[in-house]
Amino acid sequence: MTICVTHLIREKNGLNPFKKFLNSYIKYNAGINHSLLLVFKPKKNNSNIEIYRNLVRKINHKFLVIEDKGFDLEAYFLAASNTNYEFYCFLNSFTIIKCNDWLIKMYKFIIKPDVGLVGFSASLQSLTPKISIEKLINFEIKKLKKFPIIFLFPFLRYFFNYFPNPHIRTNGFIV
């Protein structure tokens, strides 16, 4: 069994979110052996990558530098395609670990035969509101500040379920 904990670092977010993650990672025992992969998305110009590397110099880890484009999932896919582990625990830039045994708790569920993904948090939110075409047509456009978003509502239903739309959030999950 091999587990890769992959933490995303966006330099654009500043140093503070990474310091908070790192402090929590050091403070709380994961409860199971794992590798730490830090996926670094530098600023376009004048990256301070060495500051980040110095903060983790005493921690066993790997460092992967990728272009800062796309959403978190794109970075997660790149990390997985550049490494070879049985399980991946993905943590976004703002993750702060809150308890001991945080990884073993997730691992106990992901190893079950009928489980393929375990998340740290979930949501029932939907991008598709329950709004009818008639309401859209009768809506007074002059009062509408965000017309392009409202205009898209009828089309969003093809991509997203109405509320409740249960889903795992990408701030932390294991596959």
Beta strands, then each sheet from edge to edge (+ up, - down):
strand 1: 3-10
strand 2: 35-41
strand 3: 62-65
strand 4: 87-91
strand 5: 118-119
strand 6: 122-123
strand 7: 167-168
strand 8: 172-174
sheet 1: 3+ 2+ 1+ 4+ 8- 5+
sheet 2: 6+ 7-
end
